[in-house]
Protein backbone atom coordinates (compact mmCIF):
# COMPACT_ATOMS: atom_id res chain seq x y z
CA UNK A 1 0.00 0.00 0.00
CA UNK A 2 2.83 2.36 0.89
CA UNK A 3 4.66 1.46 -2.31
CA UNK A 4 1.53 2.04 -4.34
CA UNK A 5 1.05 5.43 -2.70
CA UNK A 6 4.66 6.36 -3.35
CA UNK A 7 4.27 5.23 -6.96
CA UNK A 8 1.11 7.33 -7.29
CA UNK A 9 2.82 10.42 -5.85
CA UNK A 10 5.79 9.89 -8.16
CA UNK A 11 3.50 9.60 -11.17
CA UNK A 12 1.63 12.77 -10.20
CA UNK A 13 4.94 14.63 -9.79
CA UNK A 14 6.09 13.56 -13.25
CA UNK A 15 2.78 14.65 -14.78
CA UNK A 16 2.99 18.01 -13.03
CA UNK A 17 6.52 18.50 -14.31
CA UNK A 18 5.29 17.72 -17.81
CA UNK A 19 2.46 20.22 -17.46
CA UNK A 20 4.87 22.86 -16.17
CA UNK A 21 7.20 22.22 -19.09
CA UNK A 22 4.31 22.47 -21.56
CA UNK A 23 3.16 25.74 -20.06
CA UNK A 24 6.71 27.06 -20.23
CA UNK A 25 6.52 27.31 -24.03
CA UNK A 26 6.73 30.94 -25.14
CA UNK A 27 3.98 32.15 -27.45
CA UNK A 28 4.32 35.35 -29.46
CA UNK A 29 1.85 37.19 -31.63
CA UNK A 30 3.26 38.72 -34.82
CA UNK A 31 1.60 41.68 -36.50
CA UNK A 32 1.98 41.35 -40.29
CA UNK A 33 1.07 44.30 -42.50
CA UNK A 34 -0.12 42.55 -45.61
CA UNK A 35 -3.00 40.15 -46.42
CA UNK A 36 -2.54 36.40 -46.56
CA UNK A 37 -2.10 36.30 -50.34
CA UNK A 38 0.87 38.67 -50.25
CA UNK A 39 4.29 37.00 -50.46
CA UNK A 40 5.67 39.13 -47.60
CA UNK A 41 3.09 37.60 -45.26
CA UNK A 42 3.91 34.20 -46.74
CA UNK A 43 7.56 34.70 -45.77
CA UNK A 44 6.47 35.66 -42.24
CA UNK A 45 4.46 32.47 -41.86
CA UNK A 46 7.38 30.35 -43.06
CA UNK A 47 9.63 32.19 -40.59
CA UNK A 48 7.22 31.32 -37.77
CA UNK A 49 7.12 27.67 -38.87
CA UNK A 50 10.92 27.50 -38.99
CA UNK A 51 11.15 28.93 -35.46
CA UNK A 52 8.63 26.44 -34.05
CA UNK A 53 10.45 23.53 -35.68
CA UNK A 54 13.95 24.64 -34.63
CA UNK A 55 12.95 25.33 -31.01
CA UNK A 56 10.86 22.12 -30.80
CA UNK A 57 7.90 24.19 -29.72
CA UNK A 58 9.73 26.25 -27.09
CA UNK A 59 8.73 29.33 -29.07
CA UNK A 60 5.54 29.56 -31.10
CA UNK A 61 4.78 32.60 -33.26
CA UNK A 62 1.23 33.23 -34.47
CA UNK A 63 1.10 35.52 -37.50
CA UNK A 64 -1.85 37.93 -37.70
CA UNK A 65 -2.07 39.28 -41.25
CA UNK A 66 -3.53 42.41 -42.84
CA UNK A 67 -2.62 44.74 -39.94
CA UNK A 68 -5.47 43.45 -37.78
CA UNK A 69 -3.39 43.90 -34.62
CA UNK A 70 -1.67 47.21 -35.39
CA UNK A 71 -1.82 49.56 -38.34
CA UNK A 72 1.36 50.66 -40.08
CA UNK A 73 1.84 53.96 -38.17
CA UNK A 74 1.53 52.21 -34.80
CA UNK A 75 3.56 49.05 -35.36
CA UNK A 76 7.04 50.14 -34.34
CA UNK A 77 5.80 51.73 -31.11
CA UNK A 78 3.80 48.59 -30.34
CA UNK A 79 6.91 46.40 -30.68
CA UNK A 80 9.03 48.87 -28.73
CA UNK A 81 6.60 48.90 -25.79
CA UNK A 82 5.96 45.16 -25.89
CA UNK A 83 2.30 45.42 -26.89
CA UNK A 84 3.21 42.85 -29.53
CA UNK A 85 6.55 41.00 -29.43
CA UNK A 86 7.25 40.95 -33.16
CA UNK A 87 5.94 42.66 -36.29
CA UNK A 88 6.82 43.88 -39.75
CA UNK A 89 6.52 47.38 -41.18
CA UNK A 90 7.48 49.39 -44.25
CA UNK A 91 10.75 50.85 -42.97
CA UNK A 92 10.45 54.12 -44.89
CA UNK A 93 7.34 55.18 -42.95
CA UNK A 94 9.73 55.84 -40.08
CA UNK A 95 11.51 58.48 -42.14
CA UNK A 96 10.06 61.40 -40.17
CA UNK A 97 11.79 59.94 -37.11
CA UNK A 98 15.18 59.46 -38.78
CA UNK A 99 16.16 59.96 -42.42
CA UNK A 100 18.22 56.76 -42.45
CA UNK A 101 14.99 54.77 -42.26
CA UNK A 102 13.84 56.09 -45.65
CA UNK A 103 17.01 55.61 -47.70
CA UNK A 104 15.26 53.02 -49.87
CA UNK A 105 12.44 55.47 -50.75
CA UNK A 106 14.70 58.01 -52.47
CA UNK A 107 13.80 57.78 -56.18
CA UNK A 108 16.45 56.28 -58.48
CA UNK A 109 18.86 55.43 -55.65
CA UNK A 110 18.16 51.72 -56.22
CA UNK A 111 15.93 50.62 -59.10
CA UNK A 112 16.88 46.94 -59.42
CA UNK A 113 17.26 44.21 -56.83
CA UNK A 114 21.05 44.02 -57.00
CA UNK A 115 21.32 47.74 -56.26
CA UNK A 116 18.63 47.47 -53.59
CA UNK A 117 20.57 44.68 -51.84
CA UNK A 118 23.75 46.77 -51.86
CA UNK A 119 21.79 49.68 -50.40
CA UNK A 120 20.39 47.43 -47.68
CA UNK A 121 23.82 46.09 -46.75
CA UNK A 122 25.19 49.62 -46.58
CA UNK A 123 22.30 51.02 -44.51
CA UNK A 124 21.57 47.99 -42.30
CA UNK A 125 24.23 48.61 -39.59
CA UNK A 126 22.99 52.17 -38.98
CA UNK A 127 19.36 51.03 -38.90
CA UNK A 128 20.18 48.21 -36.48
CA UNK A 129 21.94 50.65 -34.15
CA UNK A 130 19.05 53.11 -34.21
CA UNK A 131 16.48 50.42 -33.45
CA UNK A 132 18.66 48.87 -30.72
CA UNK A 133 18.75 52.18 -28.86
CA UNK A 134 14.95 51.98 -28.73
CA UNK A 135 14.80 48.43 -27.41
CA UNK A 136 14.15 46.80 -30.77
CA UNK A 137 16.12 44.04 -32.50
CA UNK A 138 16.08 43.85 -36.30
CA UNK A 139 15.33 40.38 -37.67
CA UNK A 140 15.05 40.47 -41.47
CA UNK A 141 13.97 42.48 -44.51
CA UNK A 142 11.81 41.67 -47.54
CA UNK A 143 11.75 44.00 -50.56
CA UNK A 144 8.73 45.04 -52.55
CA UNK A 145 8.81 44.95 -56.35
CA UNK A 146 10.02 48.18 -58.00
CA UNK A 147 7.47 50.97 -57.73
CA UNK A 148 5.30 51.91 -60.71
CA UNK A 149 2.54 54.43 -61.40
CA UNK A 150 -1.17 53.62 -61.71
CA UNK A 151 -3.56 56.06 -63.39
CA UNK A 152 -7.17 56.22 -64.55
CA UNK A 153 -6.18 58.13 -67.69
CA UNK A 154 -3.14 57.80 -69.97
CA UNK A 155 -0.13 60.05 -69.37
CA UNK A 156 2.71 60.97 -71.72
CA UNK A 157 4.83 63.36 -69.68
CA UNK A 158 5.30 64.67 -66.15
CA UNK A 159 3.14 67.66 -67.06
CA UNK A 160 0.10 65.35 -67.23
CA UNK A 161 0.27 64.88 -63.45
CA UNK A 162 -0.16 68.58 -62.70
CA UNK A 163 -2.94 68.99 -60.13
CA UNK A 164 -3.79 65.28 -60.13
CA UNK A 165 -4.90 63.83 -56.79
CA UNK A 166 -2.16 61.30 -56.15
CA UNK A 167 -1.88 58.67 -53.41
CA UNK A 168 1.23 58.75 -51.19
CA UNK A 169 2.10 56.36 -48.37
CA UNK A 170 5.01 58.04 -46.58
CA UNK A 171 6.89 61.33 -46.42
CA UNK A 172 9.19 60.42 -49.30
CA UNK A 173 6.38 59.56 -51.72
CA UNK A 174 4.53 62.73 -50.66
CA UNK A 175 7.60 64.78 -51.58
CA UNK A 176 7.99 62.93 -54.87
CA UNK A 177 4.34 63.59 -55.76
CA UNK A 178 4.77 67.29 -54.95
CA UNK A 179 7.79 67.50 -57.25
CA UNK A 180 5.75 65.79 -59.97
CA UNK A 181 3.28 68.66 -59.74
CA UNK A 182 0.48 66.49 -58.33
CA UNK A 183 -1.41 66.78 -55.06
CA UNK A 184 -0.39 64.11 -52.50
CA UNK A 185 -2.95 62.36 -50.29
CA UNK A 186 -1.85 59.75 -47.76
CA UNK A 187 -3.91 56.57 -48.09
CA UNK A 188 -3.20 53.17 -46.52
CA UNK A 189 -3.00 50.28 -48.97
CA UNK A 190 -6.18 48.66 -47.65
CA UNK A 191 -8.15 51.86 -48.34
CA UNK A 192 -6.93 52.35 -51.91
CA UNK A 193 -10.00 50.93 -53.75
CA UNK A 194 -12.39 53.12 -51.77
CA UNK A 195 -10.16 56.18 -52.23
CA UNK A 196 -10.21 55.71 -56.00
CA UNK A 197 -13.93 54.98 -55.95
CA UNK A 198 -14.80 58.17 -54.08
CA UNK A 199 -12.47 60.35 -56.14
CA UNK A 200 -10.13 61.01 -53.22
CA UNK A 201 -7.25 59.93 -55.47
CA UNK A 202 -6.82 59.56 -59.23
CA UNK A 203 -3.39 57.95 -59.35
CA UNK A 204 -0.82 56.23 -57.15
CA UNK A 205 2.75 55.04 -57.07
CA UNK A 206 3.15 51.57 -55.61
CA UNK A 207 4.28 48.06 -56.50
CA UNK A 208 2.53 45.51 -58.70
CA UNK A 209 2.08 43.48 -55.49
CA UNK A 210 -0.15 46.14 -53.95
CA UNK A 211 -1.85 46.52 -57.33
CA UNK A 212 -2.78 42.84 -57.31
CA UNK A 213 -3.71 42.85 -53.60
CA UNK A 214 -6.11 45.75 -54.17
CA UNK A 215 -7.30 44.53 -57.61
CA UNK A 216 -6.23 47.79 -59.21
CA UNK A 217 -7.91 46.86 -62.52
CA UNK A 218 -11.25 47.62 -60.86
CA UNK A 219 -10.44 51.32 -60.45
CA UNK A 220 -7.47 52.19 -62.70
CA UNK A 221 -6.67 51.44 -66.33
CA UNK A 222 -2.96 52.12 -66.81
CA UNK A 223 0.20 50.84 -65.13
CA UNK A 224 3.55 52.43 -65.98
CA UNK A 225 6.51 50.30 -64.93
CA UNK A 226 8.59 53.27 -63.78
CA UNK A 227 10.80 51.24 -61.39
CA UNK A 228 11.32 54.39 -59.34
CA UNK A 229 12.70 52.67 -56.23
CA UNK A 230 12.48 49.44 -54.21
CA UNK A 231 11.14 49.85 -50.66
CA UNK A 232 11.37 47.16 -47.99
CA UNK A 233 9.40 45.79 -45.08
CA UNK A 234 11.48 44.90 -42.04
CA UNK A 235 10.57 42.48 -39.27
CA UNK A 236 11.57 43.51 -35.76
CA UNK A 237 11.29 42.04 -32.28
CA UNK A 238 11.09 43.55 -28.82
CA UNK A 239 14.63 43.25 -27.43
CA UNK A 240 13.49 42.33 -23.91
CA UNK A 241 11.26 39.55 -25.22
CA UNK A 242 14.13 38.23 -27.33
CA UNK A 243 16.54 38.36 -24.38
CA UNK A 244 14.20 36.17 -22.30
CA UNK A 245 14.61 33.29 -24.74
CA UNK A 246 17.16 30.57 -24.12
CA UNK A 247 20.44 30.92 -26.05
CA UNK A 248 19.40 28.00 -28.25
CA UNK A 249 16.06 29.62 -29.07
CA UNK A 250 17.73 32.98 -29.76
CA UNK A 251 20.00 31.27 -32.28
CA UNK A 252 17.02 29.50 -33.81
CA UNK A 253 15.20 32.81 -34.28
CA UNK A 254 18.19 34.48 -35.91
CA UNK A 255 18.86 31.48 -38.16
CA UNK A 256 15.20 31.50 -39.22
CA UNK A 257 15.42 35.26 -39.80
CA UNK A 258 18.45 34.83 -42.09
CA UNK A 259 16.58 32.16 -44.05
CA UNK A 260 13.50 34.40 -44.24
CA UNK A 261 15.52 37.29 -45.63
CA UNK A 262 17.02 35.13 -48.39
CA UNK A 263 13.62 33.64 -49.14
CA UNK A 264 12.00 37.08 -49.22
CA UNK A 265 14.52 38.60 -51.62
CA UNK A 266 14.39 35.56 -53.89
CA UNK A 267 10.58 35.62 -53.86
CA UNK A 268 10.45 39.34 -54.67
CA UNK A 269 12.55 38.76 -57.78
CA UNK A 270 10.29 35.90 -58.89
CA UNK A 271 7.04 37.67 -58.09
CA UNK A 272 7.74 40.98 -59.83
CA UNK A 273 7.23 39.70 -63.36
CA UNK A 274 4.31 37.44 -62.41
CA UNK A 275 2.46 40.22 -60.58
CA UNK A 276 3.00 42.69 -63.44
CA UNK A 277 1.62 40.11 -65.87
CA UNK A 278 -1.40 39.64 -63.60
CA UNK A 279 -2.23 43.34 -63.99
CA UNK A 280 -2.15 42.94 -67.77
CA UNK A 281 -4.18 39.71 -67.72
CA UNK A 282 -6.92 41.56 -65.87
CA UNK A 283 -7.24 44.20 -68.55
CA UNK A 284 -4.83 46.92 -67.49
CA UNK A 285 -2.63 48.61 -70.08
CA UNK A 286 0.89 47.86 -68.88
CA UNK A 287 3.91 49.61 -70.32
CA UNK A 288 7.25 51.24 -69.54
CA UNK A 289 7.72 54.78 -68.32
CA UNK A 290 6.97 57.25 -71.13
CA UNK A 291 10.26 58.44 -72.63
CA UNK A 292 9.35 62.09 -72.16
CA UNK A 293 9.02 61.51 -68.42
CA UNK A 294 12.54 60.16 -67.87
CA UNK A 295 14.45 63.49 -67.72
CA UNK A 296 11.97 64.97 -65.24
CA UNK A 297 12.11 61.88 -63.05
CA UNK A 298 15.91 62.09 -63.08
CA UNK A 299 15.70 65.69 -61.85
CA UNK A 300 13.26 64.69 -59.11
CA UNK A 301 15.59 61.87 -58.05
CA UNK A 302 18.58 64.22 -57.89
CA UNK A 303 16.62 66.81 -55.90
CA UNK A 304 15.37 64.25 -53.39
CA UNK A 305 18.81 62.66 -53.05
CA UNK A 306 20.31 66.05 -52.17
CA UNK A 307 17.51 66.76 -49.71
CA UNK A 308 17.89 63.33 -48.13
CA UNK A 309 21.65 63.69 -47.63
CA UNK A 310 21.09 67.04 -45.90
CA UNK A 311 18.53 65.45 -43.57
CA UNK A 312 20.62 62.34 -42.91
CA UNK A 313 23.81 64.31 -42.26
CA UNK A 314 27.19 62.62 -42.09
CA UNK A 315 25.67 59.13 -42.03
CA UNK A 316 23.71 59.87 -45.19
CA UNK A 317 26.74 61.22 -47.02
CA UNK A 318 28.80 58.22 -45.96
CA UNK A 319 26.09 55.91 -47.26
CA UNK A 320 25.91 57.61 -50.65
CA UNK A 321 29.70 57.68 -50.92
CA UNK A 322 29.84 53.98 -50.11
CA UNK A 323 27.30 53.16 -52.80
CA UNK A 324 29.25 55.20 -55.35
Secondary structure, DSSP 4 states (H G I P E B T S, - for coil): -HHHHHHHHHHHHHHHHHHHHHHT-EEEEEE-SS-TTSHHHHHHHHHHHHHHHHTTTSEEEEEE-TTSS--GGGHHHHHHTTSSSEEEEEGGGGTTT-GGGGGGGSTTS--SHHHHHHHHHHHHHHHHHHHHTTTEEEEEEEEPPPPEEEESS---SGGGGTT-EEEE-SHHHHHHHHHTT-EEEE--GGGHHHHHHTTS-SEEEE-HHHHHHTTGGGT--EEEE------EEEEEEEHHHHHTS-HHHHHHHHHHHHHHHHHHHHHHHHHHHHHHHHHHHTT-EEEEPPHHHHHHHHHHHHHHHHHHHHHHHHHHHHHHHHH-
